[in-house]
């Protein structure tokens, strides 16, 4: 059956301005880091993407090596875009990234001009699009001059293969340097994508202030701490969960101390009439400098539950104070090396 988008889709979610740019993003965006590789049925992926768009989610976030295998998330997204969402391409924000390992050899990762621009060309072919809306440097490269990395982003924009330039997991100092370089080239830094959650609050130590000064937006990834800020691990590690697979989220992070904080946060969420995940998403959006929170979804039901966080974004001073007592660093920032460079 031919897909026709819900006519009320733009009434379903609020949109926020990305820094001082002209671009608006949905308060919650959909990331394809997990659940969109070849290990997941395509019809499930299709249902999630259709429902997300019907609910006003216009931003879909990818990277070259999302899968598994690497590249498959872009291929699968490209197929669904072609078969379902193509009539709505001008209503959709597609982002992709390059920086982590993608192919063998010295030109398959990090931040060289060679790697970034080659990767972008590959991403465009996999998705079957002429351009992406946002192209990111996925991580800071301490061995490559920042001028070269930012020059590659500038070239991507000037060539028409990307509309905007972004960076991910850069420190406040490197973010300011990157923004200055791009500004001098005539391509503003649109957005920074850092990890951020109630258990990983590093961006409050200067990055948000830097982005505000530079006029750049912020889109927080892993706002649910890879599932720790949900009801999934309150009573142990369920079979099939990310922690049980031992991939990007180690079960060693589920210490009794961390879980004690999570359980207390869960009690606050119950008092607010929200799930823990919904409260965690709302909390990550409490600062207006955060443009969007980036979620994943393994099912339509999970997507809908998380988007329901938008129904209750307000917090009282007492609630924020109570949350602060247990919203503590939990040692889960596995991307800290990049943002320390």
N, C-alpha and C positions, 0 to 999 in steps of 0.2 A: 504494500500500500504506500502510495506517495506521501511523504511527510509534509505536513503543513503546520507551521509554528503557531502556537497559541496567540491569539490576537491581543490578549491581556498581559503578555509577558513583561512589558515594561512597567506594569503596575505592581509587580511582585517583589522587587528588590530595590533598595536605595543605591544610588551611584555617587561616587566621591571623586572630586577633582584630583588628578595626579600631580601633586606639587603645584607649580605655577604654570603648568602646561594647559593646553586646550582639551586634553584627553580626560574623559571620565571612565572609571572602572567600577564594576559592581563591587559592593562591599565584601562579598565573598566570591572568589574565583575558583575554577576547577583545575586542579593539577593532575597531570597524567603520569606522574612518577611511577606509581604502582597501578596495577589492575587494567592496564591498557596494552600489555604485551601479548605475545602469542600464547601465553599460559592461561589466558582468560577468553571465554567464548565471545566472539565478535557481536553476537546479538545482545549480550549483556552490556558490552561497551556502547553499542548503538543506543540502547534504551537509556543508559545513564546520560549520554550526551544530548539526546533529544529532550529528556526531561529537564536537564539543566538549562537548556536554552529556553524551554517553555516557561521556566521559572525566573527568567531574566538574567541568567548567568551568560554573559557575552564574552568572557575572557577564558581562554583555554591555554594552559601553560605546559610547554613541553621542553625537552632537551634532546640533544642528538643521541645520547646513550640510554634513554628511557626504554624499558622493555620488560622482561627479556624476550628475545635477545636484543642487543643494542640496535637501535633504529626502528624496532618494530612498533613502538608506540606512535611514532610519526607516520609510519606506513598505515597502520590501522586507523589513526585519526584522519589521514588523508583520504582513505577509502570512504569513511563515513561522511566526511565533508563533501566529497564528490557525489555520493549517492543520496544524501539527505539534506545537507546544509548549504550546498552550493548557491542556491538562490539568495541566501542570507549572508554571503561572504562579507559584504560591506557593513554588516551589523555585528561582525565578530572580530575580536582581538585575538590573534594567534601570536604566541611568543615561543621562542626557542633559544637554546643556549649552547655554548661550546666552552670547554675548559678542562673537563675531566677526560679520562682515557676513552678513546673511541675506536681507534684502529692501531695496529702495531707500528713500532718504529718511532723515530724521534719527532715526527710531524703529526702525531695523532693525539696530542693532549697539550695542556697548558695554554699559553697566551700569545703565541707568535702570530704574526700576520698570516703566514702560510697556513697554519692550522685553522684559525678562526674563519677565514674567508673560504677555504676549501670545505670546511664543515658546513658553513651556511649554504653553499651550493648543493651539498649532499642533502641537507634537510629540505630544501625547496623541492628537490627531485622526489624525495620520499613522500612528501605531503602533496605533491602535484600542484603547488601554488607558485605564483610569480614573485611573491614577497611575503614576509612576515611583518607583523605590526611592531613587535619588539624583539630585538636581538641582544642577548646578554653575553658578557664575559662572565662565565659561570664561577670562576674563582680567580683570586689574585695570583699572579705568577711572579715570584720573587727573582727569577732569573732573566726575565724579559723586561726591557725598558717599558715603563708604563706608557710612554709616548707611542710605542709600537702597538701595544694592545689597543689603546684608545684610537689610534690611527686606523686600525682595522675596523673598529665600530663605525668611525666616521666614514670610511670607504663604503661600508655596507649600506649606510643611509644614503650617501651621495649617489650610489649606483642604482638606488630604487629597490634594492633587495630587502631592505628593512625600512620602516618608517621612523622608528625611534631606537635609541641606544640605552641599554641598561647594564648594570653590574650586579653581582651577587656575592655576598659574604666578604666584602671589603671592609677594612677597618675604617673608623671615622677619618683618620688622617689620609689614608689612601683614597677614600671617597672624595675628599676635598681636592686632592691632587688630580684625580681622574676628571672631576667636574671642571676644574680649571683648564685642563688640557683640551677637553671636548669643547668648552666654551670658546677657547681661542681658535679652534678649528671651525667653529660655526655650527656645531651639532650639540645641542644641549643634552646633558644627562637627564633622561626622563625619570628613571626609577632605580631603586636599589631593592634587591630581594634578599633579606636576611632571615635566618631562623629566629623565631621569637615565640615564646609561650610563657605561661605562668611558671614553668620550671626552667626557663632559659631566657633571662631578661637582659642579656648583654647590650641590646641596642639602646637601653635607657641610659647607658653610661657615656653618651656623647653622640652616637650615630644619628638619633632622631634630631638632635640640635643641628648637626651638620647638614642633614637633608633639608631641614627647614631653611637654613641660611642659603643653601644652593638652589632652592626651589624645586627639589626633586621629590618624587613620591616614594612611598615605601609599601611593598607588598610582603607580608609576613608568611614564610613557609613553615611547615610543621607546627602550626598553632596548637595542635592537640598532642604535641610531644610524641609523635609517631604512635599515637593510640594510648599513651599512658594517661592522658587526660580524658578518659572515657571510662565507661563501666566495665571495659573488657578485662582489666587486670586486677580488679578489686579483690577477687578471691583466688588469684593464682594465674597461671599461664594456660589459656585454652589452646587446644589443638587447632592448628591452622592459622593462629595469630602470627603477626610479624615477629614477635619475640620468640615464638616456638621455632621459626624457620632460621633464626640466627643470621639474618642478612644484614640490613642496615641498622637494625635495632637489637641490641644484645640483651638477653634476659638478665645479665649481670647488673643492669641499671635498675632492675626492679627490686631494690633493696628494701628492707623493712622500714627504714627511715623515709625513703621516698614514698612508699605506699602509705605510710602514716599521714604524710602531708596530703596525698591524693584523696584519701578517705575523708579527711576533714574538709577539703574543698568540695567533695561530693555532697557532704551534708549542707554546705552553704547553697549549693546549686538546688538541692531539693527544697530548701526554704524559699528559693526564688521561683519555684515552679518550673525549673529547667533541668535537663540532663546535664551532667558534668561537661560533656562535649559542647553543648550549647552555651553554657556559661563561659567556658574557656574561649570560645570563638568571640562571644560578645565582649569579654574582657580584653582580648587582643585588639579590638576595634575601639576601645574606650578613648584612645588618644586620636584626635582628628588628623594627626600627621601620618597615621597609618591609613593608607588609601584602601587597602584590600587585604583580606586574609585568604590564604590559599589552602583549600582542602582537597583531600582525595576522596574517592568513593568506590566501594566495591559492589554496590547495589543501588537501585533507585531508592529503596527505603532508607538506606544510610544517607544518601544525598539529601533527601527530603528532611530527615531529622536534623541534619546539620544546618541546612538553610533556614530551618525554623528558629535558629538562634537570632535571626534578624527581627523576630517578633518582640524581643525584649533586650534592647541594647543599653538601657539606662541602669545605672548603679547608684545606690545611696552612698554617702560618705562612710556610714557604718559598715556597709557591705564591702567596700573597697579596703577598709582597715582590717576587717576580718580576713579577707582574701590575702592581704599582704603578709599576714602572719604565717601562711603556709605556701604562698607563691614564692618559693625559694629556689636558688640554684641547685639543680639535681645532678650535675655532671653529665648532662646528656647532649651537650653541644659538640657533636662529632665534626662540625665544620669550623671549629675554633682556630685551627692552624691557618686557614685562609684569612680569617678576619684579624689575625694577629700579625700579618705580614707588613 
